[in-house]
Amino acid sequence: MSERCRAYQGNSITEQDVSEAFQNVEGFWEDLFPVERNRLIRLLVDKVEIRETGIDMELRTNGLTTLIAELAGLACEVTERRASR
């Protein structure tokens, strides 16, 4: 595991880390097992209301730092796996 990936395990998350993690979600989403996808969605989404005019979604904010660290770490691991192929 690279030094950058290890840094995410310390939970020292910056605004840039958050931005990068969410930009990289699409990149590793396909590599996740359905169970992992489901767990991430349940951690992020608190409530969804479907209306005629659109969808209202409430996101969970508590524990977001932990989730971002996990997403960033997963993105980093996937990037390293792809690079080693």
ABEGO torsion letter per residue (X at the ends): XBAAAAAAAAGBBBAAAAAAAAAAAAAAAAABBAAAAAAAAAAABABBBBBAAEBBBBBBABGAAAAAAAAAAAAAAAAAAAAAX
